[in-house]
Amino acid sequence: MKPARSFASDNNAGIHPEVLKAVARANIGHAVGYGDDRHTRAAVGKFKQHFGADVEVFIVFNGTAANCLSLKALTESYHAVICTDVAHIHTDECGAPEKFTGCKLVLINAPDGKLTVESVSHAYHGIGDQHHVQPRVISITQATEMGTVYQPREIRDLARFAHQHQMFLHMDGARIANAAVSLGITLREATRDLGVDVLSFGGTKNGAMGAEAVIFFDKKLAQDFLYLRKQGMQLASKMRFISAQFEALLSNHLWRKNAEHANRMAALLKKKVGKIPQVKIVYPVEANGVFVQIPRRAIAKLQKRYFFYVWNEEESVVRWMCSFDTTEEDIRQFARFVAETVGK
Ligand SMILES: Cc1ncc(COP(=O)(O)O)c(C=O)c1O
């Protein structure tokens, strides 16, 4: 029999019980639609507690939209967005960022998933030249698509570079909770205080049913966002049910507890599978993902029981993700099965 939980993605996990309870609590009577309700006001209040009273918060359905609309708010179609060649906005959003913004994505090879000032400065050219797209946004992912985490200094340097060159720093924070706990800092210290201008804040991978938000740290940038969100088909009529999820995650440190747990499970998984001679850990495990190289012939056998994604087919690298609901027993069973399977 297949186990109940797998290691494919943190969005394969269910809904955290506290989040589900919050949705049920919001399910009483009628409430005005489109965000003019008490749960949305409460959720925005929670975001303000975490990030500062002057932030602008817009709730959306999913992470692709949070990214696309964030970038749309910062750009004209002749601008360019600088990101890594493994950025979700490049690899996993079906060209939606290009469709919605009209902008070119300028890709930077990033073996550890991170941009650096050095790598970005090579892509920053053609300024004022009518034949070139004009770089306008640096977009980073925190935690990265490779399970690594930018250090605060690295983000501060990128923000400084962006601002010195009339660019903005956007953060795809689908896993910002995992990154913040990995660094041992608050959500604000991990974003706004480092110079991030706009944040795609992820709730779904942190235990929500489906809840993401765009957070502007400079109100001026949010000026027309209400209209962009509606045109972008992301204005939820029954917004209270998304908002209630954020109320739960951002109360009683639930976001932190969930992320801490997922990260701890990834560290345990790394420890267990790292002992298996045929398994090679390929990136530092700094958040909730473990990337390993395993014998090619073992992949299909493992996938028969546990679903997960192949990250790099050529190099036989696979990705194993942990979630808020991964248990130590899940890890022990999986590691045992990996050891048996790769050894055959
Ligand atoms: C780095 C990153 N950004 C954004 C997203 C959000 O994607 P979705 O549109 O599926 O919510 C994901 C989800 O896989 C992700 O891993």
The ligand as an ORCA input file, in Angstrom:
! r2SCAN-3c Opt
* xyz 0 1
  C       9.206     29.145     -5.909
  C       7.746     29.122     -6.167
  N       7.106     30.257     -6.476
  C       5.783     30.298     -6.643
  C       5.016     29.169     -6.536
  C       3.538     29.305     -6.624
  O       2.927     28.614     -7.574
  P       1.349     28.375     -7.694
  O       0.904     29.277     -8.797
  O       1.267     26.948     -8.029
  O       0.675     28.726     -6.401
  C       5.637     27.942     -6.277
  C       4.850     26.687     -6.233
  O       5.268     25.643     -6.616
  C       7.034     27.921     -6.076
  O       7.671     26.782     -5.783
*
